[in-house]
């Protein structure tokens, strides 16, 4: 159980850190030009917190735990990449199909980001938590 708690903490620190850097640098360049007035001046921290708790838990369950079970960093990375791709594709392609201002460029950039960030967080969490298993 301690291994999975450590995995969750490591995944949370990694994903939140990566996402904070990404959003602070790319929000005005990538998201604001497309989303415009739909964006809040500052995020709803309750909704953001709920997302991060749920998503980090999914990273541990679907990527880190299978990696630990097989003692395989590559399993954690691949599962993390797949999770990120599917989760971000769900959001981005739904928006692209229903919102007239949504652009393909935003879909592709955001899906690539989600794939990378989730794989990286899963890999980091695996590397840290595998030392305790």
DSSP file (Angstrom, degrees, kcal/mol; ACC not computed):
  #  RESIDUE AA STRUCTURE BP1 BP2  ACC     N-H-->O    O-->H-N    N-H-->O    O-->H-N    TCO  KAPPA ALPHA  PHI   PSI    X-CA   Y-CA   Z-CA
    1    1 A X     >        0   0    0      0, 0.0     4,-1.9     0, 0.0     3,-0.3   0.000 360.0 360.0 360.0 -39.7    0.0    0.0    0.0
    2    2 A X  H  >  +     0   0    0      1,-0.2     4,-2.7     2,-0.2     5,-0.2   0.882 360.0  57.9 -59.3 -38.2    2.8    2.4    0.8
    3    3 A X  H  > S+     0   0    0      1,-0.2     4,-2.3     2,-0.2    -1,-0.2   0.898 107.8  46.1 -58.8 -41.1    4.2    1.9   -2.7
    4    4 A X  H  > S+     0   0    0     -3,-0.3     4,-2.3     2,-0.2    -1,-0.2   0.821 110.4  52.3 -75.7 -30.7    0.9    3.1   -4.2
    5    5 A X  H  X S+     0   0    0     -4,-1.9     4,-2.5     2,-0.2    -2,-0.2   0.930 112.3  46.2 -66.2 -44.8    0.7    6.1   -1.9
    6    6 A X  H  X S+     0   0    0     -4,-2.7     4,-2.8     1,-0.2    -2,-0.2   0.905 111.7  52.3 -62.5 -41.2    4.2    7.0   -2.9
    7    7 A X  H  X S+     0   0    0     -4,-2.3     4,-2.7    -5,-0.2    -2,-0.2   0.912 109.8  49.0 -60.6 -42.6    3.3    6.5   -6.6
    8    8 A X  H  X S+     0   0    0     -4,-2.3     4,-2.6     2,-0.2    -2,-0.2   0.931 112.8  46.5 -64.2 -45.9    0.2    8.7   -6.2
    9    9 A X  H  X S+     0   0    0     -4,-2.5     4,-2.7     2,-0.2     5,-0.2   0.928 114.6  47.3 -62.8 -44.6    2.3   11.5   -4.6
   10   10 A X  H  X S+     0   0    0     -4,-2.8     4,-2.5     1,-0.2    -2,-0.2   0.911 113.4  47.9 -64.4 -42.1    5.0   11.2   -7.2
   11   11 A X  H  X S+     0   0    0     -4,-2.7     4,-3.0    -5,-0.2     5,-0.3   0.900 112.5  50.1 -64.6 -39.9    2.5   11.2  -10.1
   12   12 A X  H  X S+     0   0    0     -4,-2.6     4,-2.6    -5,-0.2     5,-0.4   0.944 112.7  45.1 -64.0 -48.2    0.7   14.2   -8.6
   13   13 A X  H  X S+     0   0    0     -4,-2.7     4,-2.1    -5,-0.2     5,-0.2   0.928 117.6  45.2 -61.7 -44.7    3.9   16.2   -8.2
   14   14 A X  H  X S+     0   0    0     -4,-2.5     4,-2.7    -5,-0.2     5,-0.2   0.955 117.7  41.2 -65.1 -50.8    5.1   15.3  -11.7
   15   15 A X  H  X S+     0   0    0     -4,-3.0     4,-3.0     1,-0.2     5,-0.2   0.934 117.6  46.2 -68.0 -45.3    1.8   15.9  -13.5
   16   16 A X  H  X S+     0   0    0     -4,-2.6     4,-2.5    -5,-0.3    -1,-0.2   0.905 114.2  49.7 -63.4 -39.8    0.9   19.1  -11.6
   17   17 A X  H  X S+     0   0    0     -4,-2.1     4,-2.1    -5,-0.4    -2,-0.2   0.945 114.4  43.5 -62.7 -48.6    4.4   20.5  -12.1
   18   18 A X  H  X S+     0   0    0     -4,-2.7     4,-2.7    -5,-0.2    -2,-0.2   0.930 115.9  48.1 -61.5 -45.7    4.4   19.7  -15.8
   19   19 A X  H  X S+     0   0    0     -4,-3.0     4,-3.1    -5,-0.2     5,-0.3   0.869 109.2  53.2 -66.5 -36.4    0.9   21.1  -16.3
   20   20 A X  H  X S+     0   0    0     -4,-2.5     4,-2.3    -5,-0.2    -1,-0.2   0.927 112.0  44.9 -63.7 -44.3    1.7   24.2  -14.3
   21   21 A X  H  X S+     0   0    0     -4,-2.1     4,-1.5    -5,-0.2     5,-0.2   0.939 116.3  47.2 -63.7 -46.6    4.7   25.0  -16.5
   22   22 A X  H  X S+     0   0    0     -4,-2.7     4,-3.0     1,-0.2     5,-0.4   0.959 115.8  42.7 -59.1 -54.0    2.7   24.1  -19.7
   23   23 A X  H  X S+     0   0    0     -4,-3.1     4,-1.8     1,-0.2     5,-0.3   0.874 112.2  52.7 -66.5 -37.3   -0.4   26.2  -18.8
   24   24 A X  H  < S+     0   0    0     -4,-2.3    -1,-0.2    -5,-0.3     4,-0.2   0.817 121.0  33.6 -68.8 -27.4    1.6   29.2  -17.5
   25   25 A X  H  < S+     0   0    0     -4,-1.5    -2,-0.2    -3,-0.3    -1,-0.2   0.769 129.0  31.8 -94.6 -29.3    3.6   29.3  -20.8
   26   26 A X  H  X>S+     0   0    0     -4,-3.0     4,-3.6    -5,-0.2     5,-0.9   0.604  91.8  86.3-109.1 -14.0    1.1   28.2  -23.3
   27   27 A X  I  X>S+     0   0    0     -4,-1.8     5,-2.9    -5,-0.4     4,-0.5   0.928  98.2  39.5 -56.4 -48.9   -2.3   29.4  -22.1
   28   28 A X  I  45S+     0   0    0     -5,-0.3     5,-0.3    -4,-0.2    -1,-0.2   0.760 123.2  42.7 -74.0 -23.1   -2.1   32.8  -23.7
   29   29 A X  I  45S+     0   0    0     -4,-0.2    -2,-0.2    -3,-0.2    -1,-0.2   0.840 130.0  16.3 -89.8 -37.3   -0.4   31.4  -26.9
   30   30 A X  I  <5S+     0   0    0     -4,-3.6     4,-0.5     3,-0.1    -3,-0.2   0.851 130.8  31.2-106.9 -47.8   -2.4   28.3  -27.6
   31   31 A X  I >X<S+     0   0    0     -5,-0.9     4,-3.3    -4,-0.5     3,-0.7   0.925 111.8  55.4 -86.4 -46.6   -5.7   28.3  -25.7
   32   32 A X  H 3><S+     0   0    0     -5,-2.9     4,-2.6     1,-0.2    -4,-0.1   0.883 102.5  56.3 -58.8 -43.6   -6.7   32.0  -25.4
   33   33 A X  H 34 S+     0   0    0     -5,-0.3    -1,-0.2    -6,-0.2    -2,-0.1   0.834 119.8  32.2 -59.9 -29.9   -6.6   32.8  -29.1
   34   34 A X  H <4 S+     0   0    0     -3,-0.7    -2,-0.2    -4,-0.5    -1,-0.2   0.879 127.5  36.8 -91.1 -44.7   -9.1   29.9  -29.8
   35   35 A X  H >< S+     0   0    0     -4,-3.3     3,-2.3     1,-0.2    -3,-0.2   0.749  81.2 162.9 -86.0 -24.8  -11.2   30.0  -26.6
   36   36 A X  G ><  +     0   0    0     -4,-2.6     3,-1.7    -5,-0.4    -1,-0.2  -0.125  68.7   7.4  50.4-125.7  -11.3   33.7  -26.1
   37   37 A X  G 3  S+     0   0    0      1,-0.3    -1,-0.3     0, 0.0    -2,-0.1   0.581 117.2  75.6 -69.2 -10.9  -14.0   35.0  -23.8
   38   38 A X  G <  S+     0   0    0     -3,-2.3    -1,-0.3    -6,-0.1     2,-0.2   0.745  80.1  89.7 -71.1 -20.7  -14.9   31.4  -22.8
   39   39 A X  S <  S-     0   0    0     -3,-1.7     2,-0.1    -4,-0.2     4,-0.0  -0.543  80.5-125.3 -78.5 140.2  -11.8   31.2  -20.6
   40   40 A X        -     0   0    0     -2,-0.2     3,-0.1     1,-0.1    -1,-0.1  -0.470  18.7-121.1 -74.1 153.1  -12.0   32.4  -17.0
   41   41 A X  S    S+     0   0    0      1,-0.2     2,-0.3    -2,-0.1    -1,-0.1   0.866 102.0   9.6 -62.8 -34.2   -9.6   35.0  -15.9
   42   42 A X  S    S-     0   0    0     -3,-0.0    -1,-0.2     0, 0.0     3,-0.0  -0.985  96.9 -94.9-142.0 151.5   -8.4   32.4  -13.3
   43   43 A X        -     0   0    0     -2,-0.3     2,-0.9     1,-0.1     3,-0.1  -0.209  34.1-108.5 -67.9 154.9   -9.2   28.7  -13.0
   44   44 A X     >  -     0   0    0      1,-0.2     4,-2.6     2,-0.0     5,-0.2  -0.752  32.7-159.2 -76.9 105.7  -12.0   27.3  -10.8
   45   45 A X  H  > S+     0   0    0     -2,-0.9     4,-2.7     1,-0.2     5,-0.2   0.804  85.3  55.9 -66.6 -30.2   -9.7   25.7   -8.2
   46   46 A X  H  > S+     0   0    0      2,-0.2     4,-2.3     1,-0.2    -1,-0.2   0.946 112.0  41.8 -64.8 -48.1  -12.4   23.3   -7.0
   47   47 A X  H  > S+     0   0    0      2,-0.2     4,-2.5     1,-0.2    -2,-0.2   0.905 116.0  50.1 -65.4 -41.6  -13.0   21.9  -10.4
   48   48 A X  H  X S+     0   0    0     -4,-2.6     4,-2.7     2,-0.2    -2,-0.2   0.925 110.5  50.0 -62.7 -43.9   -9.2   21.8  -11.1
   49   49 A X  H  X S+     0   0    0     -4,-2.7     4,-2.3     1,-0.2    -2,-0.2   0.911 110.3  49.7 -61.0 -43.1   -8.6   20.1   -7.8
   50   50 A X  H  X S+     0   0    0     -4,-2.3     4,-2.4     2,-0.2     5,-0.2   0.925 111.1  50.1 -62.0 -44.5  -11.2   17.4   -8.6
   51   51 A X  H  X S+     0   0    0     -4,-2.5     4,-3.4     1,-0.2     5,-0.3   0.951 111.3  47.9 -57.7 -50.1   -9.7   16.8  -12.0
   52   52 A X  H  X S+     0   0    0     -4,-2.7     4,-2.6     1,-0.2     5,-0.3   0.892 111.9  49.0 -63.5 -40.1   -6.2   16.4  -10.7
   53   53 A X  H  X S+     0   0    0     -4,-2.3     4,-1.8    -5,-0.2    -1,-0.2   0.945 117.2  41.9 -62.1 -47.5   -7.3   14.0   -7.9
   54   54 A X  H  X S+     0   0    0     -4,-2.4     4,-1.9    -5,-0.2    -2,-0.2   0.934 117.9  45.4 -65.3 -46.7   -9.3   11.9  -10.4
   55   55 A X  H  X S+     0   0    0     -4,-3.4     4,-2.3    -5,-0.2    -2,-0.2   0.904 112.2  49.5 -69.7 -41.5   -6.7   12.0  -13.2
   56   56 A X  H  X S+     0   0    0     -4,-2.6     4,-2.2    -5,-0.3    -1,-0.2   0.901 110.0  52.8 -63.4 -39.2   -3.7   11.3  -11.0
   57   57 A X  H  X S+     0   0    0     -4,-1.8     4,-2.6    -5,-0.3    -1,-0.2   0.903 109.0  49.8 -61.0 -40.2   -5.6    8.3   -9.5
   58   58 A X  H  X S+     0   0    0     -4,-1.9     4,-3.1     2,-0.2     5,-0.4   0.888 107.3  54.3 -65.4 -39.4   -6.2    7.1  -13.1
   59   59 A X  H  X>S+     0   0    0     -4,-2.3     5,-2.2     1,-0.2     4,-1.8   0.931 112.8  43.1 -58.9 -45.5   -2.5    7.5  -13.9
   60   60 A X  I  <>S+     0   0    0     -4,-2.2     5,-3.1     3,-0.2     6,-0.3   0.936 119.1  43.2 -66.6 -45.6   -1.6    5.3  -10.9
   61   61 A X  I  <5S+     0   0    0     -4,-2.6     5,-0.3    -5,-0.2    -2,-0.2   0.927 125.1  30.5 -67.9 -46.4   -4.3    2.7  -11.5
   62   62 A X  I  <5S+     0   0    0     -4,-3.1    -1,-0.2    -5,-0.2    -3,-0.2   0.675 136.2  14.8 -91.7 -18.5   -3.9    2.4  -15.3
   63   63 A X  I  X5S+     0   0    0     -4,-1.8     4,-1.6    -5,-0.4    -3,-0.2   0.743 123.9  41.3-122.5 -54.0   -0.2    3.0  -15.8
   64   64 A X  I  ><S+     0   0    0     -5,-2.2     4,-2.7     2,-0.2     5,-0.2   0.950 113.6  50.5 -70.2 -48.5    2.0    2.9  -12.7
   65   65 A X  H  ><S+     0   0    0     -5,-3.1     4,-2.6     1,-0.2     5,-0.2   0.923 111.4  47.9 -58.8 -46.8    0.4   -0.1  -11.0
   66   66 A X  H  > S+     0   0    0     -5,-0.3     4,-1.6    -6,-0.3    -1,-0.2   0.886 112.2  51.4 -61.2 -35.2    0.7   -2.3  -14.2
   67   67 A X  H  X>S+     0   0    0     -4,-1.6     5,-2.8     2,-0.2     4,-0.5   0.919 110.9  47.1 -64.3 -43.3    4.3   -1.2  -14.6
   68   68 A X  H ><5S+     0   0    0     -4,-2.7     3,-0.7     3,-0.2    -2,-0.2   0.899 108.8  54.8 -64.8 -40.5    5.0   -2.1  -11.0
   69   69 A X  H 3<5S+     0   0    0     -4,-2.6    -1,-0.2     1,-0.2    -2,-0.2   0.849 118.6  34.2 -61.9 -34.3    3.3   -5.5  -11.4
   70   70 A X  H 3<5S-     0   0    0     -4,-1.6    -1,-0.2    -5,-0.2    -2,-0.2   0.385 105.9-125.5 -99.4   2.0    5.5   -6.3  -14.4
   71   71 A X  T <<5 +     0   0    0     -3,-0.7     2,-0.4    -4,-0.5    -3,-0.2   0.938  66.6 138.8  50.3  50.1    8.6   -4.4  -13.0
   72   72 A X     >< -     0   0    0     -5,-2.8     4,-1.6     1,-0.1    -1,-0.2  -0.934  45.9-172.3-136.4 110.3    8.6   -2.5  -16.3
   73   73 A X  H  > S+     0   0    0     -2,-0.4     4,-2.6     1,-0.2     5,-0.2   0.900  94.5  57.0 -61.5 -40.8    9.2    1.2  -16.8
   74   74 A X  H  > S+     0   0    0      1,-0.2     4,-2.9     2,-0.2     5,-0.3   0.868 103.3  53.5 -62.4 -35.3    8.2    0.8  -20.4
   75   75 A X  H  > S+     0   0    0      2,-0.2     4,-2.6     1,-0.2     5,-0.3   0.929 110.7  46.7 -62.6 -44.9    4.8   -0.7  -19.4
   76   76 A X  H  X S+     0   0    0     -4,-1.6     4,-2.2     2,-0.2    -2,-0.2   0.912 114.8  46.9 -63.3 -42.6    4.2    2.4  -17.2
   77   77 A X  H  X S+     0   0    0     -4,-2.6     4,-2.7     2,-0.2    -2,-0.2   0.931 114.6  45.2 -66.0 -46.4    5.3    4.8  -20.0
   78   78 A X  H  X S+     0   0    0     -4,-2.9     4,-2.6     2,-0.2     5,-0.2   0.936 115.6  46.3 -64.8 -46.3    3.2    3.1  -22.7
   79   79 A X  H  X S+     0   0    0     -4,-2.6     4,-2.6    -5,-0.3    -1,-0.2   0.886 113.0  51.1 -63.9 -37.3    0.1    2.8  -20.5
   80   80 A X  H  X S+     0   0    0     -4,-2.2     4,-2.7    -5,-0.3    39,-0.3   0.921 110.6  48.4 -63.7 -43.9    0.6    6.4  -19.4
   81   81 A X  H  X S+     0   0    0     -4,-2.7     4,-2.7     2,-0.2    -2,-0.2   0.919 112.8  48.2 -62.4 -43.6    0.9    7.6  -23.1
   82   82 A X  H  X S+     0   0    0     -4,-2.6     4,-2.6     2,-0.2     5,-0.2   0.922 112.4  48.6 -63.7 -43.7   -2.3    5.6  -24.0
   83   83 A X  H  X S+     0   0    0     -4,-2.6     4,-2.9     2,-0.2     5,-0.3   0.942 113.4  47.2 -60.6 -47.7   -4.2    7.0  -21.1
   84   84 A X  H  X S+     0   0    0     -4,-2.7     4,-2.5    31,-0.2     5,-0.3   0.911 112.6  49.3 -60.9 -43.5   -3.1   10.6  -21.9
   85   85 A X  H  X S+     0   0    0     -4,-2.7     4,-2.4    -5,-0.2    -2,-0.2   0.945 115.2  42.9 -61.0 -49.3   -4.0   10.1  -25.6
   86   86 A X  H  X S+     0   0    0     -4,-2.6     4,-2.2     2,-0.2    -2,-0.2   0.921 116.3  47.2 -65.7 -44.9   -7.4    8.7  -24.9
   87   87 A X  H  X S+     0   0    0     -4,-2.9     4,-1.7    -5,-0.2    -2,-0.2   0.942 117.7  40.5 -64.3 -47.7   -8.3   11.2  -22.1
   88   88 A X  H  X S+     0   0    0     -4,-2.5     4,-3.0    -5,-0.3     5,-0.3   0.859 113.4  54.5 -72.0 -33.9   -7.2   14.3  -24.0
   89   89 A X  H  X S+     0   0    0     -4,-2.4     4,-2.6    -5,-0.3     5,-0.5   0.895 105.5  54.7 -63.2 -39.0   -8.7   13.0  -27.3
   90   90 A X  H  X S+     0   0    0     -4,-2.2     4,-1.3    -5,-0.2    -2,-0.2   0.947 115.0  38.5 -58.3 -49.4  -12.0   12.6  -25.6
   91   91 A X  H  X S+     0   0    0     -4,-1.7     4,-2.3     2,-0.2    -2,-0.2   0.959 121.4  42.4 -65.7 -52.9  -12.0   16.2  -24.5
   92   92 A X  H  X S+     0   0    0     -4,-3.0     4,-2.7     1,-0.2    -3,-0.2   0.904 115.9  45.4 -68.5 -43.7  -10.5   17.7  -27.6
   93   93 A X  H  X S+     0   0    0     -4,-2.6     4,-1.9    -5,-0.3    -1,-0.2   0.841 111.8  53.2 -72.2 -31.3  -12.4   15.8  -30.2
   94   94 A X  H  X S+     0   0    0     -4,-1.3     4,-1.3    -5,-0.5     5,-0.2   0.940 112.3  45.5 -63.8 -45.7  -15.7   16.3  -28.4
   95   95 A X  H  X S+     0   0    0     -4,-2.3     4,-2.8     1,-0.2     3,-0.4   0.917 112.1  51.3 -62.5 -42.5  -15.0   20.1  -28.3
   96   96 A X  H  < S+     0   0    0     -4,-2.7    -1,-0.2     1,-0.2    -2,-0.2   0.862 112.1  46.9 -64.0 -33.7  -14.0   20.0  -32.0
   97   97 A X  H  < S+     0   0    0     -4,-1.9    -1,-0.2    -5,-0.2    -2,-0.2   0.721 124.4  29.6 -80.6 -19.7  -17.2   18.2  -32.9
   98   98 A X  H  < S+     0   0    0     -4,-1.3     2,-0.5    -3,-0.4    -2,-0.2   0.639 106.5  69.1-115.7 -18.3  -19.5   20.5  -30.9
   99   99 A X    ><  -     0   0    0     -4,-2.8     3,-1.1    -5,-0.2    -1,-0.1  -0.906  62.3-153.0-110.5 124.8  -17.9   23.9  -30.8
  100  100 A X  T 3  S+     0   0    0     -2,-0.5    -1,-0.1     1,-0.2    -4,-0.0   0.729  93.9  51.2 -70.7 -20.1  -17.8   26.0  -34.0
  101  101 A X  T 3  S+     0   0    0      2,-0.1    -1,-0.2   -66,-0.0     2,-0.1   0.556  81.3 113.0 -92.5  -6.8  -14.7   28.0  -32.9
  102  102 A X    <   -     0   0    0     -3,-1.1     2,-0.3    -7,-0.3     3,-0.0  -0.433  56.9-146.5 -69.6 137.0  -12.6   25.0  -31.9
  103  103 A X     >  -     0   0    0     -2,-0.1     4,-1.9     1,-0.1     3,-0.3  -0.795  19.1-130.0-110.0 147.8   -9.5   24.5  -34.2
  104  104 A X  H  > S+     0   0    0     -2,-0.3     4,-2.7     1,-0.2     5,-0.2   0.875 109.2  60.4 -57.5 -39.3   -7.8   21.3  -35.4
  105  105 A X  H  > S+     0   0    0      1,-0.2     4,-2.6     2,-0.2    -1,-0.2   0.910 104.7  48.1 -57.1 -43.9   -4.5   22.8  -34.3
  106  106 A X  H  > S+     0   0    0     -3,-0.3     4,-2.6     1,-0.2     5,-0.3   0.907 110.7  51.9 -64.5 -41.8   -5.6   23.1  -30.7
  107  107 A X  H  X S+     0   0    0     -4,-1.9     4,-2.4     1,-0.2    -2,-0.2   0.944 113.3  43.7 -57.5 -49.5   -6.9   19.5  -30.8
  108  108 A X  H  X S+     0   0    0     -4,-2.7     4,-2.1     2,-0.2    -2,-0.2   0.910 115.5  46.8 -67.0 -43.5   -3.6   18.2  -32.1
  109  109 A X  H  X S+     0   0    0     -4,-2.6     4,-2.3    -5,-0.2    -1,-0.2   0.933 115.2  46.0 -64.1 -45.9   -1.4   20.3  -29.7
  110  110 A X  H  X S+     0   0    0     -4,-2.6     4,-2.8    -5,-0.2    -2,-0.2   0.886 112.2  50.3 -68.0 -38.8   -3.5   19.5  -26.7
  111  111 A X  H  X S+     0   0    0     -4,-2.4     4,-2.2    -5,-0.3    -1,-0.2   0.905 111.3  49.0 -65.0 -40.4   -3.6   15.8  -27.5
  112  112 A X  H  X S+     0   0    0     -4,-2.1     4,-2.4    -5,-0.2    -2,-0.2   0.916 112.3  49.2 -63.6 -41.9    0.1   15.7  -27.9
  113  113 A X  H  X S+     0   0    0     -4,-2.3     4,-3.2     1,-0.2     5,-0.3   0.945 111.2  48.2 -62.4 -48.5    0.6   17.5  -24.6
  114  114 A X  H  X S+     0   0    0     -4,-2.8     4,-2.0     1,-0.2     5,-0.3   0.883 111.9  50.2 -60.7 -39.2   -1.7   15.1  -22.7
  115  115 A X  H  X S+     0   0    0     -4,-2.2     4,-1.9   -31,-0.3   -31,-0.2   0.947 116.4  40.9 -63.3 -49.2    0.0   12.1  -24.2
  116  116 A X  H  X S+     0   0    0     -4,-2.4     4,-2.9     2,-0.2     5,-0.2   0.951 116.1  47.7 -64.5 -51.2    3.4   13.4  -23.2
  117  117 A X  H  X S+     0   0    0     -4,-3.2     4,-2.5     1,-0.2     5,-0.2   0.882 113.8  46.9 -62.9 -39.9    2.6   14.7  -19.8
  118  118 A X  H  X S+     0   0    0     -4,-2.0     4,-2.4    -5,-0.3    -1,-0.2   0.917 113.8  47.6 -69.7 -42.6    0.7   11.6  -18.7
  119  119 A X  H  X S+     0   0    0     -4,-1.9     4,-2.6   -39,-0.3    -2,-0.2   0.922 113.5  48.7 -62.2 -43.6    3.5    9.3  -19.9
  120  120 A X  H  X S+     0   0    0     -4,-2.9     4,-2.7     2,-0.2     5,-0.2   0.928 112.0  47.9 -63.2 -45.4    6.1   11.4  -18.2
  121  121 A X  H  X S+     0   0    0     -4,-2.5     4,-2.6    -5,-0.2    -1,-0.2   0.904 113.0  49.0 -62.6 -40.8    4.1   11.5  -14.9
  122  122 A X  H  X S+     0   0    0     -4,-2.4     4,-2.5     2,-0.2    -2,-0.2   0.917 112.4  48.0 -64.4 -43.1    3.6    7.7  -15.1
  123  123 A X  H  X S+     0   0    0     -4,-2.6     4,-2.6     2,-0.2    -2,-0.2   0.911 113.7  46.3 -64.3 -43.1    7.3    7.1  -15.8
  124  124 A X  H  X S+     0   0    0     -4,-2.7     4,-2.4     2,-0.2     5,-0.2   0.933 113.4  48.8 -64.7 -45.9    8.4    9.4  -12.9
  125  125 A X  H  X S+     0   0    0     -4,-2.6     4,-2.7    -5,-0.2     5,-0.3   0.890 112.4  49.1 -62.5 -39.2    5.9    7.9  -10.5
  126  126 A X  H  X S+     0   0    0     -4,-2.5     4,-2.6    -5,-0.2    -2,-0.2   0.951 110.7  49.9 -62.6 -48.9    7.1    4.4  -11.5
  127  127 A X  H  < S+     0   0    0     -4,-2.6     4,-0.4     1,-0.2    -2,-0.2   0.889 117.1  40.7 -59.4 -41.2   10.7    5.3  -11.1
  128  128 A X  H >< S+     0   0    0     -4,-2.4     3,-1.0     1,-0.2    -1,-0.2   0.957 119.3  42.5 -72.0 -51.2   10.1    6.7   -7.6
  129  129 A X  H >< S+     0   0    0     -4,-2.7     3,-1.9     1,-0.2     4,-0.3   0.768 100.8  69.1 -73.2 -25.3    7.7    4.1   -6.3
  130  130 A X  G >< S+     0   0    0     -4,-2.6     3,-0.7     1,-0.3    -1,-0.2   0.744  89.8  65.4 -65.8 -20.2    9.5    1.1   -7.7
  131  131 A X  G <  S+     0   0    0     -3,-1.0    -1,-0.3    -4,-0.4    -2,-0.2   0.660 105.4  44.4 -71.5 -15.1   12.3    1.8   -5.1
  132  132 A X  G <         0   0    0     -3,-1.9    -1,-0.2    -4,-0.2    -2,-0.2   0.350 360.0 360.0-110.7   3.1    9.7    1.0   -2.4
  133  133 A X    <         0   0    0     -3,-0.7    -1,-0.1    -4,-0.3    -2,-0.1   0.486 360.0 360.0 -92.8 360.0    8.1   -2.1   -3.8
